[in-house]
Amino acid sequence: MNIEDFDVAAPDGDDRIVLVDEVLERLEEEDPEGARVVTMKFFVGLSESEIAEVLGVSERTVRRQWAYAKTRLFQMILEAQ
């Protein structure tokens, strides 16, 4: 399973939405910048270049933050299940 494959619209979607919200809150405490990148990319649908522009950082920084954040989110989701 991959974080991009995590289907929040599945039949038990309400539980998954709550789970994603909970782990995203935990990530915000651990890595606020990464949580912002996740929100902008995963929920808003911005590209890496758009996120970089909004945050005033390089695309490379956004890619690094996204890679770390999605790995942590996936770990947190697995731990919560």
mmCIF file of the N, C-alpha and C atoms, coordinates in Angstrom:
data_MODEL
# 
_entry.id   MODEL 
# 
loop_
_atom_site.group_PDB 
_atom_site.id 
_atom_site.type_symbol 
_atom_site.label_atom_id 
_atom_site.label_alt_id 
_atom_site.label_comp_id 
_atom_site.label_asym_id 
_atom_site.label_entity_id 
_atom_site.label_seq_id 
_atom_site.pdbx_PDB_ins_code 
_atom_site.Cartn_x 
_atom_site.Cartn_y 
_atom_site.Cartn_z 
_atom_site.occupancy 
_atom_site.B_iso_or_equiv 
_atom_site.pdbx_formal_charge 
_atom_site.auth_seq_id 
_atom_site.auth_comp_id 
_atom_site.auth_asym_id 
_atom_site.auth_atom_id 
_atom_site.pdbx_PDB_model_num 
ATOM 1   N N  . MET A 1 1  ? 0.838   -1.180 0.000  1.00 0.00 ? 1  MET A N  1 
ATOM 2   C CA . MET A 1 1  ? 0.000   0.000  0.000  1.00 0.00 ? 1  MET A CA 1 
ATOM 3   C C  . MET A 1 1  ? 0.880   1.240  0.000  1.00 0.00 ? 1  MET A C  1 
ATOM 4   N N  . ASN A 1 2  ? 0.411   2.263  -0.676 1.00 0.00 ? 2  ASN A N  1 
ATOM 5   C CA . ASN A 1 2  ? 1.122   3.514  -0.833 1.00 0.00 ? 2  ASN A CA 1 
ATOM 6   C C  . ASN A 1 2  ? 0.187   4.631  -0.388 1.00 0.00 ? 2  ASN A C  1 
ATOM 7   N N  . ILE A 1 3  ? 0.700   5.720  0.158  1.00 0.00 ? 3  ILE A N  1 
ATOM 8   C CA . ILE A 1 3  ? -0.148  6.813  0.636  1.00 0.00 ? 3  ILE A CA 1 
ATOM 9   C C  . ILE A 1 3  ? -1.013  7.375  -0.484 1.00 0.00 ? 3  ILE A C  1 
ATOM 10  N N  . GLU A 1 4  ? -0.504  7.415  -1.719 1.00 0.00 ? 4  GLU A N  1 
ATOM 11  C CA . GLU A 1 4  ? -1.307  7.913  -2.833 1.00 0.00 ? 4  GLU A CA 1 
ATOM 12  C C  . GLU A 1 4  ? -2.452  6.969  -3.157 1.00 0.00 ? 4  GLU A C  1 
ATOM 13  N N  . ASP A 1 5  ? -2.337  5.701  -2.770 1.00 0.00 ? 5  ASP A N  1 
ATOM 14  C CA . ASP A 1 5  ? -3.368  4.704  -3.030 1.00 0.00 ? 5  ASP A CA 1 
ATOM 15  C C  . ASP A 1 5  ? -4.402  4.634  -1.918 1.00 0.00 ? 5  ASP A C  1 
ATOM 16  N N  . PHE A 1 6  ? -4.223  5.394  -0.862 1.00 0.00 ? 6  PHE A N  1 
ATOM 17  C CA . PHE A 1 6  ? -5.125  5.369  0.274  1.00 0.00 ? 6  PHE A CA 1 
ATOM 18  C C  . PHE A 1 6  ? -6.441  6.007  -0.140 1.00 0.00 ? 6  PHE A C  1 
ATOM 19  N N  . ASP A 1 7  ? -7.473  5.201  -0.337 1.00 0.00 ? 7  ASP A N  1 
ATOM 20  C CA . ASP A 1 7  ? -8.755  5.646  -0.879 1.00 0.00 ? 7  ASP A CA 1 
ATOM 21  C C  . ASP A 1 7  ? -9.672  6.129  0.233  1.00 0.00 ? 7  ASP A C  1 
ATOM 22  N N  . VAL A 1 8  ? -9.780  7.456  0.379  1.00 0.00 ? 8  VAL A N  1 
ATOM 23  C CA . VAL A 1 8  ? -10.644 8.005  1.416  1.00 0.00 ? 8  VAL A CA 1 
ATOM 24  C C  . VAL A 1 8  ? -12.117 7.894  1.040  1.00 0.00 ? 8  VAL A C  1 
ATOM 25  N N  . ALA A 1 9  ? -12.424 7.514  -0.192 1.00 0.00 ? 9  ALA A N  1 
ATOM 26  C CA . ALA A 1 9  ? -13.813 7.375  -0.630 1.00 0.00 ? 9  ALA A CA 1 
ATOM 27  C C  . ALA A 1 9  ? -14.289 5.926  -0.570 1.00 0.00 ? 9  ALA A C  1 
ATOM 28  N N  . ALA A 1 10 ? -13.532 5.057  0.042  1.00 0.00 ? 10 ALA A N  1 
ATOM 29  C CA . ALA A 1 10 ? -13.910 3.648  0.174  1.00 0.00 ? 10 ALA A CA 1 
ATOM 30  C C  . ALA A 1 10 ? -15.162 3.529  1.030  1.00 0.00 ? 10 ALA A C  1 
ATOM 31  N N  . PRO A 1 11 ? -15.820 2.354  1.023  1.00 0.00 ? 11 PRO A N  1 
ATOM 32  C CA . PRO A 1 11 ? -17.050 2.194  1.793  1.00 0.00 ? 11 PRO A CA 1 
ATOM 33  C C  . PRO A 1 11 ? -16.922 2.606  3.257  1.00 0.00 ? 11 PRO A C  1 
ATOM 34  N N  . ASP A 1 12 ? -15.793 2.360  3.849  1.00 0.00 ? 12 ASP A N  1 
ATOM 35  C CA . ASP A 1 12 ? -15.573 2.797  5.230  1.00 0.00 ? 12 ASP A CA 1 
ATOM 36  C C  . ASP A 1 12 ? -14.835 4.133  5.240  1.00 0.00 ? 12 ASP A C  1 
ATOM 37  N N  . GLY A 1 13 ? -15.153 4.962  4.259  1.00 0.00 ? 13 GLY A N  1 
ATOM 38  C CA . GLY A 1 13 ? -14.478 6.242  4.060  1.00 0.00 ? 13 GLY A CA 1 
ATOM 39  C C  . GLY A 1 13 ? -14.527 7.175  5.247  1.00 0.00 ? 13 GLY A C  1 
ATOM 40  N N  . ASP A 1 14 ? -15.650 7.168  5.993  1.00 0.00 ? 14 ASP A N  1 
ATOM 41  C CA . ASP A 1 14 ? -15.740 8.051  7.157  1.00 0.00 ? 14 ASP A CA 1 
ATOM 42  C C  . ASP A 1 14 ? -14.635 7.732  8.161  1.00 0.00 ? 14 ASP A C  1 
ATOM 43  N N  . ASP A 1 15 ? -14.425 6.444  8.410  1.00 0.00 ? 15 ASP A N  1 
ATOM 44  C CA . ASP A 1 15 ? -13.357 6.047  9.331  1.00 0.00 ? 15 ASP A CA 1 
ATOM 45  C C  . ASP A 1 15 ? -11.994 6.448  8.791  1.00 0.00 ? 15 ASP A C  1 
ATOM 46  N N  . ARG A 1 16 ? -11.808 6.300  7.495  1.00 0.00 ? 16 ARG A N  1 
ATOM 47  C CA . ARG A 1 16 ? -10.510 6.651  6.901  1.00 0.00 ? 16 ARG A CA 1 
ATOM 48  C C  . ARG A 1 16 ? -10.273 8.152  6.922  1.00 0.00 ? 16 ARG A C  1 
ATOM 49  N N  . ILE A 1 17 ? -11.322 8.920  6.703  1.00 0.00 ? 17 ILE A N  1 
ATOM 50  C CA . ILE A 1 17 ? -11.171 10.374 6.745  1.00 0.00 ? 17 ILE A CA 1 
ATOM 51  C C  . ILE A 1 17 ? -10.771 10.808 8.154  1.00 0.00 ? 17 ILE A C  1 
ATOM 52  N N  . VAL A 1 18 ? -11.408 10.227 9.156  1.00 0.00 ? 18 VAL A N  1 
ATOM 53  C CA . VAL A 1 18 ? -11.061 10.538 10.542 1.00 0.00 ? 18 VAL A CA 1 
ATOM 54  C C  . VAL A 1 18 ? -9.615  10.134 10.815 1.00 0.00 ? 18 VAL A C  1 
ATOM 55  N N  . LEU A 1 19 ? -9.222  8.955  10.343 1.00 0.00 ? 19 LEU A N  1 
ATOM 56  C CA . LEU A 1 19 ? -7.857  8.481  10.547 1.00 0.00 ? 19 LEU A CA 1 
ATOM 57  C C  . LEU A 1 19 ? -6.851  9.417  9.886  1.00 0.00 ? 19 LEU A C  1 
ATOM 58  N N  . VAL A 1 20 ? -7.106  9.822  8.642  1.00 0.00 ? 20 VAL A N  1 
ATOM 59  C CA . VAL A 1 20 ? -6.196  10.737 7.943  1.00 0.00 ? 20 VAL A CA 1 
ATOM 60  C C  . VAL A 1 20 ? -6.115  12.054 8.698  1.00 0.00 ? 20 VAL A C  1 
ATOM 61  N N  . ASP A 1 21 ? -7.249  12.559 9.181  1.00 0.00 ? 21 ASP A N  1 
ATOM 62  C CA . ASP A 1 21 ? -7.254  13.805 9.937  1.00 0.00 ? 21 ASP A CA 1 
ATOM 63  C C  . ASP A 1 21 ? -6.418  13.672 11.211 1.00 0.00 ? 21 ASP A C  1 
ATOM 64  N N  . GLU A 1 22 ? -6.575  12.547 11.911 1.00 0.00 ? 22 GLU A N  1 
ATOM 65  C CA . GLU A 1 22 ? -5.822  12.329 13.141 1.00 0.00 ? 22 GLU A CA 1 
ATOM 66  C C  . GLU A 1 22 ? -4.315  12.256 12.891 1.00 0.00 ? 22 GLU A C  1 
ATOM 67  N N  . VAL A 1 23 ? -3.916  11.514 11.867 1.00 0.00 ? 23 VAL A N  1 
ATOM 68  C CA . VAL A 1 23 ? -2.473  11.390 11.626 1.00 0.00 ? 23 VAL A CA 1 
ATOM 69  C C  . VAL A 1 23 ? -1.904  12.690 11.071 1.00 0.00 ? 23 VAL A C  1 
ATOM 70  N N  . LEU A 1 24 ? -2.703  13.435 10.325 1.00 0.00 ? 24 LEU A N  1 
ATOM 71  C CA . LEU A 1 24 ? -2.226  14.729 9.839  1.00 0.00 ? 24 LEU A CA 1 
ATOM 72  C C  . LEU A 1 24 ? -2.020  15.695 11.001 1.00 0.00 ? 24 LEU A C  1 
ATOM 73  N N  . GLU A 1 25 ? -2.897  15.642 11.994 1.00 0.00 ? 25 GLU A N  1 
ATOM 74  C CA . GLU A 1 25 ? -2.706  16.469 13.189 1.00 0.00 ? 25 GLU A CA 1 
ATOM 75  C C  . GLU A 1 25 ? -1.426  16.081 13.922 1.00 0.00 ? 25 GLU A C  1 
ATOM 76  N N  . ARG A 1 26 ? -1.171  14.785 14.023 1.00 0.00 ? 26 ARG A N  1 
ATOM 77  C CA . ARG A 1 26 ? 0.074   14.321 14.658 1.00 0.00 ? 26 ARG A CA 1 
ATOM 78  C C  . ARG A 1 26 ? 1.284   14.792 13.866 1.00 0.00 ? 26 ARG A C  1 
ATOM 79  N N  . LEU A 1 27 ? 1.187   14.733 12.533 1.00 0.00 ? 27 LEU A N  1 
ATOM 80  C CA . LEU A 1 27 ? 2.298   15.192 11.697 1.00 0.00 ? 27 LEU A CA 1 
ATOM 81  C C  . LEU A 1 27 ? 2.527   16.687 11.883 1.00 0.00 ? 27 LEU A C  1 
ATOM 82  N N  . GLU A 1 28 ? 1.452   17.463 12.028 1.00 0.00 ? 28 GLU A N  1 
ATOM 83  C CA . GLU A 1 28 ? 1.589   18.911 12.235 1.00 0.00 ? 28 GLU A CA 1 
ATOM 84  C C  . GLU A 1 28 ? 2.421   19.209 13.482 1.00 0.00 ? 28 GLU A C  1 
ATOM 85  N N  . GLU A 1 29 ? 2.234   18.396 14.521 1.00 0.00 ? 29 GLU A N  1 
ATOM 86  C CA . GLU A 1 29 ? 3.009   18.585 15.751 1.00 0.00 ? 29 GLU A CA 1 
ATOM 87  C C  . GLU A 1 29 ? 4.479   18.235 15.525 1.00 0.00 ? 29 GLU A C  1 
ATOM 88  N N  . GLU A 1 30 ? 4.717   17.188 14.754 1.00 0.00 ? 30 GLU A N  1 
ATOM 89  C CA . GLU A 1 30 ? 6.066   16.684 14.509 1.00 0.00 ? 30 GLU A CA 1 
ATOM 90  C C  . GLU A 1 30 ? 6.799   17.461 13.420 1.00 0.00 ? 30 GLU A C  1 
ATOM 91  N N  . ASP A 1 31 ? 6.068   17.821 12.358 1.00 0.00 ? 31 ASP A N  1 
ATOM 92  C CA . ASP A 1 31 ? 6.679   18.438 11.174 1.00 0.00 ? 31 ASP A CA 1 
ATOM 93  C C  . ASP A 1 31 ? 5.675   19.396 10.523 1.00 0.00 ? 31 ASP A C  1 
ATOM 94  N N  . PRO A 1 32 ? 5.530   20.614 11.075 1.00 0.00 ? 32 PRO A N  1 
ATOM 95  C CA . PRO A 1 32 ? 4.528   21.546 10.550 1.00 0.00 ? 32 PRO A CA 1 
ATOM 96  C C  . PRO A 1 32 ? 4.700   21.873 9.061  1.00 0.00 ? 32 PRO A C  1 
ATOM 97  N N  . GLU A 1 33 ? 5.946   22.015 8.613  1.00 0.00 ? 33 GLU A N  1 
ATOM 98  C CA . GLU A 1 33 ? 6.181   22.335 7.205  1.00 0.00 ? 33 GLU A CA 1 
ATOM 99  C C  . GLU A 1 33 ? 5.724   21.182 6.307  1.00 0.00 ? 33 GLU A C  1 
ATOM 100 N N  . GLY A 1 34 ? 6.056   19.969 6.711  1.00 0.00 ? 34 GLY A N  1 
ATOM 101 C CA . GLY A 1 34 ? 5.642   18.800 5.946  1.00 0.00 ? 34 GLY A CA 1 
ATOM 102 C C  . GLY A 1 34 ? 4.135   18.663 5.904  1.00 0.00 ? 34 GLY A C  1 
ATOM 103 N N  . ALA A 1 35 ? 3.474   18.957 7.020  1.00 0.00 ? 35 ALA A N  1 
ATOM 104 C CA . ALA A 1 35 ? 2.013   18.888 7.064  1.00 0.00 ? 35 ALA A CA 1 
ATOM 105 C C  . ALA A 1 35 ? 1.391   19.905 6.110  1.00 0.00 ? 35 ALA A C  1 
ATOM 106 N N  . ARG A 1 36 ? 1.981   21.084 6.010  1.00 0.00 ? 36 ARG A N  1 
ATOM 107 C CA . ARG A 1 36 ? 1.473   22.085 5.062  1.00 0.00 ? 36 ARG A CA 1 
ATOM 108 C C  . ARG A 1 36 ? 1.622   21.588 3.635  1.00 0.00 ? 36 ARG A C  1 
ATOM 109 N N  . VAL A 1 37 ? 2.753   20.967 3.332  1.00 0.00 ? 37 VAL A N  1 
ATOM 110 C CA . VAL A 1 37 ? 2.978   20.437 1.987  1.00 0.00 ? 37 VAL A CA 1 
ATOM 111 C C  . VAL A 1 37 ? 1.946   19.346 1.679  1.00 0.00 ? 37 VAL A C  1 
ATOM 112 N N  . VAL A 1 38 ? 1.708   18.457 2.630  1.00 0.00 ? 38 VAL A N  1 
ATOM 113 C CA . VAL A 1 38 ? 0.717   17.396 2.429  1.00 0.00 ? 38 VAL A CA 1 
ATOM 114 C C  . VAL A 1 38 ? -0.653  17.997 2.157  1.00 0.00 ? 38 VAL A C  1 
ATOM 115 N N  . THR A 1 39 ? -1.039  18.966 2.956  1.00 0.00 ? 39 THR A N  1 
ATOM 116 C CA . THR A 1 39 ? -2.353  19.594 2.785  1.00 0.00 ? 39 THR A CA 1 
ATOM 117 C C  . THR A 1 39 ? -2.476  20.226 1.409  1.00 0.00 ? 39 THR A C  1 
ATOM 118 N N  . MET A 1 40 ? -1.455  20.958 1.009  1.00 0.00 ? 40 MET A N  1 
ATOM 119 C CA . MET A 1 40 ? -1.511  21.639 -0.284 1.00 0.00 ? 40 MET A CA 1 
ATOM 120 C C  . MET A 1 40 ? -1.479  20.660 -1.459 1.00 0.00 ? 40 MET A C  1 
ATOM 121 N N  . LYS A 1 41 ? -0.711  19.606 -1.339 1.00 0.00 ? 41 LYS A N  1 
ATOM 122 C CA . LYS A 1 41 ? -0.560  18.650 -2.436 1.00 0.00 ? 41 LYS A CA 1 
ATOM 123 C C  . LYS A 1 41 ? -1.705  17.639 -2.474 1.00 0.00 ? 41 LYS A C  1 
ATOM 124 N N  . PHE A 1 42 ? -1.982  17.016 -1.340 1.00 0.00 ? 42 PHE A N  1 
ATOM 125 C CA . PHE A 1 42 ? -2.931  15.906 -1.274 1.00 0.00 ? 42 PHE A CA 1 
ATOM 126 C C  . PHE A 1 42 ? -4.374  16.391 -1.290 1.00 0.00 ? 42 PHE A C  1 
ATOM 127 N N  . PHE A 1 43 ? -4.673  17.458 -0.565 1.00 0.00 ? 43 PHE A N  1 
ATOM 128 C CA . PHE A 1 43 ? -6.050  17.916 -0.422 1.00 0.00 ? 43 PHE A CA 1 
ATOM 129 C C  . PHE A 1 43 ? -6.416  19.066 -1.356 1.00 0.00 ? 43 PHE A C  1 
ATOM 130 N N  . VAL A 1 44 ? -5.482  19.977 -1.615 1.00 0.00 ? 44 VAL A N  1 
ATOM 131 C CA . VAL A 1 44 ? -5.761  21.114 -2.485 1.00 0.00 ? 44 VAL A CA 1 
ATOM 132 C C  . VAL A 1 44 ? -5.409  20.801 -3.934 1.00 0.00 ? 44 VAL A C  1 
ATOM 133 N N  . GLY A 1 45 ? -4.429  19.913 -4.131 1.00 0.00 ? 45 GLY A N  1 
ATOM 134 C CA . GLY A 1 45 ? -4.056  19.509 -5.481 1.00 0.00 ? 45 GLY A CA 1 
ATOM 135 C C  . GLY A 1 45 ? -3.039  20.417 -6.157 1.00 0.00 ? 45 GLY A C  1 
ATOM 136 N N  . LEU A 1 46 ? -2.294  21.185 -5.365 1.00 0.00 ? 46 LEU A N  1 
ATOM 137 C CA . LEU A 1 46 ? -1.276  22.055 -5.947 1.00 0.00 ? 46 LEU A CA 1 
ATOM 138 C C  . LEU A 1 46 ? -0.076  21.235 -6.408 1.00 0.00 ? 46 LEU A C  1 
ATOM 139 N N  . SER A 1 47 ? 0.600   21.728 -7.423 1.00 0.00 ? 47 SER A N  1 
ATOM 140 C CA . SER A 1 47 ? 1.832   21.093 -7.899 1.00 0.00 ? 47 SER A CA 1 
ATOM 141 C C  . SER A 1 47 ? 2.985   21.490 -6.985 1.00 0.00 ? 47 SER A C  1 
ATOM 142 N N  . GLU A 1 48 ? 4.100   20.796 -7.145 1.00 0.00 ? 48 GLU A N  1 
ATOM 143 C CA . GLU A 1 48 ? 5.282   21.130 -6.340 1.00 0.00 ? 48 GLU A CA 1 
ATOM 144 C C  . GLU A 1 48 ? 5.740   22.558 -6.594 1.00 0.00 ? 48 GLU A C  1 
ATOM 145 N N  . SER A 1 49 ? 5.685   22.982 -7.842 1.00 0.00 ? 49 SER A N  1 
ATOM 146 C CA . SER A 1 49 ? 6.114   24.353 -8.143 1.00 0.00 ? 49 SER A CA 1 
ATOM 147 C C  . SER A 1 49 ? 5.157   25.374 -7.531 1.00 0.00 ? 49 SER A C  1 
ATOM 148 N N  . GLU A 1 50 ? 3.860   25.083 -7.530 1.00 0.00 ? 50 GLU A N  1 
ATOM 149 C CA . GLU A 1 50 ? 2.898   25.993 -6.909 1.00 0.00 ? 50 GLU A CA 1 
ATOM 150 C C  . GLU A 1 50 ? 3.098   26.053 -5.394 1.00 0.00 ? 50 GLU A C  1 
ATOM 151 N N  . ILE A 1 51 ? 3.341   24.905 -4.790 1.00 0.00 ? 51 ILE A N  1 
ATOM 152 C CA . ILE A 1 51 ? 3.584   24.863 -3.342 1.00 0.00 ? 51 ILE A CA 1 
ATOM 153 C C  . ILE A 1 51 ? 4.850   25.651 -3.006 1.00 0.00 ? 51 ILE A C  1 
ATOM 154 N N  . ALA A 1 52 ? 5.894   25.443 -3.794 1.00 0.00 ? 52 ALA A N  1 
ATOM 155 C CA . ALA A 1 52 ? 7.151   26.158 -3.565 1.00 0.00 ? 52 ALA A CA 1 
ATOM 156 C C  . ALA A 1 52 ? 6.931   27.666 -3.627 1.00 0.00 ? 52 ALA A C  1 
ATOM 157 N N  . GLU A 1 53 ? 6.142   28.097 -4.578 1.00 0.00 ? 53 GLU A N  1 
ATOM 158 C CA . GLU A 1 53 ? 5.871   29.532 -4.727 1.00 0.00 ? 53 GLU A CA 1 
ATOM 159 C C  . GLU A 1 53 ? 5.096   30.062 -3.521 1.00 0.00 ? 53 GLU A C  1 
ATOM 160 N N  . VAL A 1 54 ? 4.077   29.336 -3.099 1.00 0.00 ? 54 VAL A N  1 
ATOM 161 C CA . VAL A 1 54 ? 3.268   29.759 -1.950 1.00 0.00 ? 54 VAL A CA 1 
ATOM 162 C C  . VAL A 1 54 ? 4.113   29.835 -0.683 1.00 0.00 ? 54 VAL A C  1 
ATOM 163 N N  . LEU A 1 55 ? 4.965   28.821 -0.477 1.00 0.00 ? 55 LEU A N  1 
ATOM 164 C CA . LEU A 1 55 ? 5.769   28.766 0.748  1.00 0.00 ? 55 LEU A CA 1 
ATOM 165 C C  . LEU A 1 55 ? 7.056   29.575 0.672  1.00 0.00 ? 55 LEU A C  1 
ATOM 166 N N  . GLY A 1 56 ? 7.437   30.000 -0.537 1.00 0.00 ? 56 GLY A N  1 
ATOM 167 C CA . GLY A 1 56 ? 8.668   30.764 -0.691 1.00 0.00 ? 56 GLY A CA 1 
ATOM 168 C C  . GLY A 1 56 ? 9.913   29.921 -0.519 1.00 0.00 ? 56 GLY A C  1 
ATOM 169 N N  . VAL A 1 57 ? 9.825   28.660 -0.966 1.00 0.00 ? 57 VAL A N  1 
ATOM 170 C CA . VAL A 1 57 ? 10.969  27.743 -0.894 1.00 0.00 ? 57 VAL A CA 1 
ATOM 171 C C  . VAL A 1 57 ? 11.203  27.154 -2.284 1.00 0.00 ? 57 VAL A C  1 
ATOM 172 N N  . SER A 1 58 ? 12.271  26.387 -2.408 1.00 0.00 ? 58 SER A N  1 
ATOM 173 C CA . SER A 1 58 ? 12.575  25.766 -3.698 1.00 0.00 ? 58 SER A CA 1 
ATOM 174 C C  . SER A 1 58 ? 11.713  24.519 -3.900 1.00 0.00 ? 58 SER A C  1 
ATOM 175 N N  . GLU A 1 59 ? 11.566  24.112 -5.160 1.00 0.00 ? 59 GLU A N  1 
ATOM 176 C CA . GLU A 1 59 ? 10.850  22.877 -5.463 1.00 0.00 ? 59 GLU A CA 1 
ATOM 177 C C  . GLU A 1 59 ? 11.560  21.682 -4.835 1.00 0.00 ? 59 GLU A C  1 
ATOM 178 N N  . ARG A 1 60 ? 12.860  21.742 -4.787 1.00 0.00 ? 60 ARG A N  1 
ATOM 179 C CA . ARG A 1 60 ? 13.628  20.653 -4.165 1.00 0.00 ? 60 ARG A CA 1 
ATOM 180 C C  . ARG A 1 60 ? 13.250  20.498 -2.693 1.00 0.00 ? 60 ARG A C  1 
ATOM 181 N N  . THR A 1 61 ? 13.079  21.623 -2.008 1.00 0.00 ? 61 THR A N  1 
ATOM 182 C CA . THR A 1 61 ? 12.661  21.587 -0.607 1.00 0.00 ? 61 THR A CA 1 
ATOM 183 C C  . THR A 1 61 ? 11.274  20.972 -0.485 1.00 0.00 ? 61 THR A C  1 
ATOM 184 N N  . VAL A 1 62 ? 10.376  21.359 -1.375 1.00 0.00 ? 62 VAL A N  1 
ATOM 185 C CA . VAL A 1 62 ? 9.021   20.800 -1.363 1.00 0.00 ? 62 VAL A CA 1 
ATOM 186 C C  . VAL A 1 62 ? 9.073   19.298 -1.598 1.00 0.00 ? 62 VAL A C  1 
ATOM 187 N N  . ARG A 1 63 ? 9.867   18.840 -2.559 1.00 0.00 ? 63 ARG A N  1 
ATOM 188 C CA . ARG A 1 63 ? 9.991   17.394 -2.836 1.00 0.00 ? 63 ARG A CA 1 
ATOM 189 C C  . ARG A 1 63 ? 10.527  16.646 -1.618 1.00 0.00 ? 63 ARG A C  1 
ATOM 190 N N  . ARG A 1 64 ? 11.508  17.232 -0.950 1.00 0.00 ? 64 ARG A N  1 
ATOM 191 C CA . ARG A 1 64 ? 12.085  16.604 0.240  1.00 0.00 ? 64 ARG A CA 1 
ATOM 192 C C  . ARG A 1 64 ? 11.056  16.541 1.369  1.00 0.00 ? 64 ARG A C  1 
ATOM 193 N N  . GLN A 1 65 ? 10.341  17.647 1.593  1.00 0.00 ? 65 GLN A N  1 
ATOM 194 C CA . GLN A 1 65 ? 9.336   17.669 2.646  1.00 0.00 ? 65 GLN A CA 1 
ATOM 195 C C  . GLN A 1 65 ? 8.193   16.697 2.337  1.00 0.00 ? 65 GLN A C  1 
ATOM 196 N N  . TRP A 1 66 ? 7.779   16.617 1.067  1.00 0.00 ? 66 TRP A N  1 
ATOM 197 C CA . TRP A 1 66 ? 6.721   15.701 0.652  1.00 0.00 ? 66 TRP A CA 1 
ATOM 198 C C  . TRP A 1 66 ? 7.158   14.251 0.866  1.00 0.00 ? 66 TRP A C  1 
ATOM 199 N N  . ALA A 1 67 ? 8.378   13.930 0.482  1.00 0.00 ? 67 ALA A N  1 
ATOM 200 C CA . ALA A 1 67 ? 8.870   12.557 0.629  1.00 0.00 ? 67 ALA A CA 1 
ATOM 201 C C  . ALA A 1 67 ? 8.879   12.143 2.093  1.00 0.00 ? 67 ALA A C  1 
ATOM 202 N N  . TYR A 1 68 ? 9.373   13.006 2.955  1.00 0.00 ? 68 TYR A N  1 
ATOM 203 C CA . TYR A 1 68 ? 9.418   12.686 4.381  1.00 0.00 ? 68 TYR A CA 1 
ATOM 204 C C  . TYR A 1 68 ? 8.001   12.591 4.947  1.00 0.00 ? 68 TYR A C  1 
ATOM 205 N N  . ALA A 1 69 ? 7.174   13.584 4.645  1.00 0.00 ? 69 ALA A N  1 
ATOM 206 C CA . ALA A 1 69 ? 5.834   13.654 5.232  1.00 0.00 ? 69 ALA A CA 1 
ATOM 207 C C  . ALA A 1 69 ? 4.970   12.476 4.810  1.00 0.00 ? 69 ALA A C  1 
ATOM 208 N N  . LYS A 1 70 ? 5.007   12.094 3.538  1.00 0.00 ? 70 LYS A N  1 
ATOM 209 C CA . LYS A 1 70 ? 4.153   10.977 3.121  1.00 0.00 ? 70 LYS A CA 1 
ATOM 210 C C  . LYS A 1 70 ? 4.642   9.663  3.726  1.00 0.00 ? 70 LYS A C  1 
ATOM 211 N N  . THR A 1 71 ? 5.938   9.528  3.932  1.00 0.00 ? 71 THR A N  1 
ATOM 212 C CA . THR A 1 71 ? 6.466   8.335  4.594  1.00 0.00 ? 71 THR A CA 1 
ATOM 213 C C  . THR A 1 71 ? 5.989   8.278  6.039  1.00 0.00 ? 71 THR A C  1 
ATOM 214 N N  . ARG A 1 72 ? 6.073   9.415  6.749  1.00 0.00 ? 72 ARG A N  1 
ATOM 215 C CA . ARG A 1 72 ? 5.623   9.454  8.144  1.00 0.00 ? 72 ARG A CA 1 
ATOM 216 C C  . ARG A 1 72 ? 4.123   9.212  8.246  1.00 0.00 ? 72 ARG A C  1 
ATOM 217 N N  . LEU A 1 73 ? 3.353   9.825  7.357  1.00 0.00 ? 73 LEU A N  1 
ATOM 218 C CA . LEU A 1 73 ? 1.906   9.616  7.383  1.00 0.00 ? 73 LEU A CA 1 
ATOM 219 C C  . LEU A 1 73 ? 1.570   8.148  7.187  1.00 0.00 ? 73 LEU A C  1 
ATOM 220 N N  . PHE A 1 74 ? 2.220   7.524  6.224  1.00 0.00 ? 74 PHE A N  1 
ATOM 221 C CA . PHE A 1 74 ? 1.979   6.111  5.953  1.00 0.00 ? 74 PHE A CA 1 
ATOM 222 C C  . PHE A 1 74 ? 2.324   5.274  7.187  1.00 0.00 ? 74 PHE A C  1 
ATOM 223 N N  . GLN A 1 75 ? 3.445   5.577  7.829  1.00 0.00 ? 75 GLN A N  1 
ATOM 224 C CA . GLN A 1 75 ? 3.831   4.852  9.046  1.00 0.00 ? 75 GLN A CA 1 
ATOM 225 C C  . GLN A 1 75 ? 2.786   5.046  10.142 1.00 0.00 ? 75 GLN A C  1 
ATOM 226 N N  . MET A 1 76 ? 2.336   6.273  10.310 1.00 0.00 ? 76 MET A N  1 
ATOM 227 C CA . MET A 1 76 ? 1.347   6.573  11.335 1.00 0.00 ? 76 MET A CA 1 
ATOM 228 C C  . MET A 1 76 ? 0.020   5.862  11.060 1.00 0.00 ? 76 MET A C  1 
ATOM 229 N N  . ILE A 1 77 ? -0.373  5.816  9.794  1.00 0.00 ? 77 ILE A N  1 
ATOM 230 C CA . ILE A 1 77 ? -1.609  5.115  9.420  1.00 0.00 ? 77 ILE A CA 1 
ATOM 231 C C  . ILE A 1 77 ? -1.494  3.635  9.734  1.00 0.00 ? 77 ILE A C  1 
ATOM 232 N N  . LEU A 1 78 ? -0.359  3.045  9.382  1.00 0.00 ? 78 LEU A N  1 
ATOM 233 C CA . LEU A 1 78 ? -0.159  1.623  9.666  1.00 0.00 ? 78 LEU A CA 1 
ATOM 234 C C  . LEU A 1 78 ? -0.174  1.349  11.168 1.00 0.00 ? 78 LEU A C  1 
ATOM 235 N N  . GLU A 1 79 ? 0.436   2.237  11.940 1.00 0.00 ? 79 GLU A N  1 
ATOM 236 C CA . GLU A 1 79 ? 0.466   2.079  13.394 1.00 0.00 ? 79 GLU A CA 1 
ATOM 237 C C  . GLU A 1 79 ? -0.931  2.185  13.996 1.00 0.00 ? 79 GLU A C  1 
ATOM 238 N N  . ALA A 1 80 ? -1.779  3.020  13.399 1.00 0.00 ? 80 ALA A N  1 
ATOM 239 C CA . ALA A 1 80 ? -3.119  3.259  13.939 1.00 0.00 ? 80 ALA A CA 1 
ATOM 240 C C  . ALA A 1 80 ? -4.105  2.149  13.597 1.00 0.00 ? 80 ALA A C  1 
ATOM 241 N N  . GLN A 1 81 ? -3.792  1.335  12.625 1.00 0.00 ? 81 GLN A N  1 
ATOM 242 C CA . GLN A 1 81 ? -4.733  0.286  12.199 1.00 0.00 ? 81 GLN A CA 1 
ATOM 243 C C  . GLN A 1 81 ? -4.564  -0.981 12.959 1.00 0.00 ? 81 GLN A C  1 
# 
